[in-house]
């Protein structure tokens, strides 16, 4: 009798193990929501803000800019061309990704430790620095964060930009940091005299300089070397299967003739290509 009870218990235990194994398998199969969408015939939703020339909408929200061009090139090489562009403000990119309003986010997002806590980034697609946008003639002689701090100047930058963290790290008081929705508003604040300097990426600053002859740009190398950052493409934390496949395709695509041709019109050149040993793991730990 004791044997039969044990045998029944063992049989029940095996059944439970099988059930858990099946549940576990199903959980793994459906953990990656991008793959779920693809397998169910739905589009991949590409989220980005209007950040010229990084990523911005064209006619019918067509995804333009060199980061979008790189993302689309990689996706196409993977066999995915059903892409749905979704435009939002910069500050809404990460919250929107976490809320599953997008599947992938671009926009020229720097890979930072604070962001890595909320987003899984692809391997780097480029390395970039920032610069100051100042009134013509640079009347206050501002070239870096320490100049802004020493002269009690007011700087303006975008809400959610990495430059806010940089400024605070350099000791600029919060009350001297003005935040606005995006780069156009940065330019407007400088031109109106509401801010003494705008701090944006060098690529964005080049675009702003084309809009107004009343500003000038400072040398990016005047800013600390630690402010140079790698850019990645963002994914939800759960979408690890798709990210692994994306990174594999990225490695084959980055720096190719096809990629360089796609990004040439936006000013991206071989100077922005990440070094062979540049990794997202390093950026997440040290930036």
VOGU-3710 file (C-alpha; in Angstrom, 3 decimals, decimal comma):
1> xxxxxxxxxx> 0,000/0,000/0,000  2,766/2,393/0,887  4,397/1,671/-2,470  1,201/2,360/-4,384  0,719/5,686/-2,555  4,299/6,678/-3,331  3,840/5,635/-6,922  0,684/7,772/-7,181  2,457/10,695/-5,572  5,380/10,355/-7,961
11> xxxxxxxxxx> 2,960/10,179/-10,887  1,153/13,311/-9,632  4,487/15,075/-9,162  5,457/14,243/-12,750  2,143/15,603/-14,002  2,731/18,840/-12,092  6,239/19,107/-13,545  4,866/18,623/-17,057  2,230/21,327/-16,460  4,886/23,756/-15,179
21> xxxxxxxxxx> 7,112/22,919/-18,133  4,275/23,652/-20,567  3,381/26,905/-18,784  7,050/27,887/-18,735  7,397/27,145/-22,427  4,326/29,206/-23,260  5,648/32,042/-21,073  8,934/32,089/-22,946  7,179/31,892/-26,314  5,057/34,943/-25,594
31> xxxxxxxxxx> 7,503/36,979/-23,521  8,824/38,820/-26,580  5,945/41,096/-27,603  7,569/42,302/-30,854  7,732/38,724/-32,089  4,111/38,258/-31,008  3,074/41,233/-33,148  5,071/40,020/-36,137  3,759/36,466/-35,854  0,186/37,753/-35,669
41> xxxxxxxxxx> 0,656/39,818/-38,831  0,875/43,215/-37,142  3,320/46,022/-37,912  6,382/47,021/-35,898  5,664/50,407/-34,293  8,634/52,764/-34,567  8,514/55,620/-32,051  10,495/58,836/-32,511  10,355/62,573/-31,859  11,122/65,446/-34,207
51> xxxxxxxxxx> 14,890/65,741/-33,679  16,443/66,885/-36,949  18,650/65,363/-38,370  18,546/62,365/-36,001  14,935/61,300/-36,472  11,911/63,305/-37,594  8,658/62,910/-39,515  8,209/63,640/-43,187  5,001/63,466/-45,231  2,457/61,171/-43,545
61> xxxxxxxxxx> 4,912/60,780/-40,650  7,430/58,997/-42,875  10,458/58,210/-40,637  13,339/60,427/-41,760  16,742/61,165/-40,190  19,867/59,056/-39,979  18,906/57,055/-36,874  15,628/56,058/-38,501  17,506/55,261/-41,710  19,843/52,927/-39,825
71> xxxxxxxxxx> 16,996/51,274/-37,917  14,956/50,755/-41,082  17,980/49,389/-42,942  18,637/46,830/-40,221  14,984/45,809/-40,018  14,814/45,405/-43,785  17,916/43,197/-43,734  16,050/41,044/-41,198  13,096/40,803/-43,567  10,804/43,304/-41,808
81> xxxxxxxxxx> 9,322/46,126/-43,872  5,873/46,548/-42,288  6,786/49,517/-40,084  4,305/51,905/-38,480  5,799/55,310/-37,563  4,525/56,864/-34,322  5,597/60,443/-33,560  5,698/61,834/-30,027  7,626/64,365/-27,948  11,122/63,430/-26,827
91> xxxxxxxxxx> 10,119/63,140/-23,175  7,407/60,647/-24,136  9,669/58,133/-25,875  10,752/55,968/-22,931  7,392/56,170/-21,093  5,637/55,297/-24,362  7,914/52,325/-24,959  7,341/51,016/-21,440  3,587/51,459/-21,909  3,805/49,468/-25,196
101> xxxxxxxxxx> 2,699/52,378/-27,386  5,798/51,692/-29,502  7,924/48,593/-30,084  11,197/50,367/-30,897  12,363/53,941/-30,229  14,976/55,902/-32,169  15,541/59,658/-32,096  19,293/59,684/-31,421  19,035/58,511/-27,823  22,291/58,357/-25,879
111> xxxxxxxxxx> 23,000/55,134/-24,011  23,093/56,304/-20,390  23,110/54,362/-17,129  19,885/56,062/-16,027  18,170/55,063/-19,269  19,536/51,522/-19,256  17,471/50,924/-16,121  14,309/51,371/-18,198  15,307/50,434/-21,747  17,352/47,737/-23,449
121> xxxxxxxxxx> 19,558/49,403/-26,050  20,978/47,923/-29,219  24,724/47,927/-29,655  25,989/51,452/-30,528  25,229/52,910/-33,951  27,454/55,976/-33,515  29,352/58,225/-31,122  28,453/61,908/-30,669  29,139/65,023/-28,608  27,282/68,197/-27,636
131> xxxxxxxxxx> 27,982/71,900/-28,054  26,635/75,277/-26,998  24,351/77,440/-29,117  25,004/81,089/-28,242  24,076/84,529/-29,636  26,280/85,753/-32,482  29,629/86,917/-31,125  29,197/84,837/-27,964  28,873/87,985/-25,782  29,287/86,160/-22,467
141> xxxxxxxxxx> 32,185/83,997/-23,653  30,451/80,697/-22,906  32,140/77,530/-24,180  31,336/74,848/-21,624  29,420/74,065/-18,446  32,063/75,609/-16,203  31,759/78,910/-18,066  27,995/78,820/-17,565  28,449/78,082/-13,862  31,163/80,703/-13,254
151> xxxxxxxxxx> 29,220/83,480/-14,963  25,837/82,619/-13,464  24,430/82,241/-16,961  21,139/80,569/-17,801  21,296/77,545/-20,096  18,395/75,982/-21,958  18,064/72,416/-23,172  15,368/69,880/-23,967  13,253/68,171/-21,322  14,602/64,663/-20,848
161> xxxxxxxxxx> 17,887/65,423/-22,652  21,098/63,977/-21,210  22,443/67,539/-21,049  20,324/68,172/-17,956  22,256/65,471/-16,093  25,555/66,755/-17,485  24,869/70,306/-16,325  23,971/69,175/-12,810  27,065/66,978/-12,654  29,159/70,023/-13,584
171> xxxxxxxxxx> 27,615/71,949/-10,714  25,154/74,228/-12,485  22,248/75,036/-10,122  18,851/73,667/-11,144  17,417/77,196/-11,171  19,879/78,068/-13,950  18,737/75,185/-16,151  15,721/75,932/-18,343  14,021/72,979/-20,029  11,801/73,197/-23,095
181> xxxxxxxxxx> 10,081/70,588/-25,326  12,722/70,427/-28,070  15,449/72,001/-30,173  13,287/74,615/-31,883  12,298/75,923/-28,460  15,974/75,943/-27,428  16,743/78,184/-30,395  13,774/80,430/-29,624  14,881/80,876/-26,000  18,406/81,895/-27,032
191> xxxxxxxxxx> 17,193/84,281/-29,742  14,706/85,904/-27,347  17,391/86,395/-24,692  15,571/84,202/-22,165  18,664/81,961/-22,033  22,338/82,777/-22,509  23,216/79,457/-24,135  21,477/76,385/-25,435  23,070/72,974/-25,014  22,180/70,349/-27,608
201> xxxxxxxxxx> 23,925/67,686/-29,658  26,369/69,010/-32,223  24,307/67,488/-35,041  21,169/69,236/-33,806  23,096/72,492/-33,406  24,225/72,357/-37,033  20,594/72,210/-38,070  19,689/75,141/-35,802  22,515/77,215/-37,265  20,885/76,837/-40,686
211> xxxxxxxxxx> 17,711/78,382/-39,309  19,256/81,565/-37,931  22,308/83,683/-38,689  21,980/85,296/-35,260  23,560/82,376/-33,425  26,863/80,555/-33,474  28,096/77,207/-32,242  30,939/76,487/-29,856  33,610/73,858/-30,354  32,293/70,450/-29,152
221> xxxxxxxxxx> 35,781/69,622/-27,887  35,479/72,406/-25,289  33,035/70,207/-23,394  34,378/67,397/-21,147  35,396/64,214/-22,954  33,079/62,200/-20,711  30,101/63,972/-22,279  30,678/62,210/-25,607  28,180/59,393/-25,852  27,164/56,394/-27,883
231> xxxxxxxxxx> 23,727/56,274/-29,471  21,566/53,161/-29,515  18,105/52,077/-30,566  15,750/51,311/-27,675  13,693/48,208/-26,948  11,478/47,049/-24,096  13,186/45,047/-21,369  11,152/41,944/-22,243  11,972/41,915/-25,963  15,300/40,125/-25,634
241> xxxxxxxxxx> 14,785/37,624/-28,445  14,164/40,295/-31,031  16,965/42,499/-29,695  19,490/39,647/-30,040  18,467/39,160/-33,667  18,554/42,932/-34,262  22,094/43,209/-32,849  23,249/40,357/-35,058  21,891/42,151/-38,123  23,306/45,488/-36,901
251> xxxxxxxxxx> 26,797/44,022/-36,738  26,562/43,056/-40,404  24,974/46,360/-41,486  26,928/49,020/-39,587  29,402/50,898/-41,784  28,411/49,132/-45,014  28,142/51,005/-48,303  24,354/50,610/-48,135  24,194/52,191/-44,688  26,574/55,047/-45,465
261> xxxxxxxxxx> 24,592/55,859/-48,589  21,338/55,925/-46,590  22,701/58,336/-43,951  24,878/60,588/-46,138  22,165/63,206/-46,726  21,847/63,744/-42,963  25,528/64,467/-42,353  26,461/61,173/-40,680  29,937/60,136/-41,816  32,648/57,610/-40,996
271> xxxxxxxxxx> 33,730/59,924/-38,144  30,590/58,981/-36,239  30,994/55,218/-36,624  31,530/53,516/-33,249  34,839/51,767/-32,632  34,817/48,015/-33,081  35,164/47,501/-29,332  32,378/49,943/-28,348  29,645/48,150/-26,440  26,323/49,019/-24,887
281> xxxxxxx> 27,339/47,163/-21,723  30,245/49,577/-21,230  28,080/52,640/-21,929  25,367/51,467/-19,520  27,972/51,075/-16,793  30,034/54,202/-17,403  27,770/56,871/-18,898
//
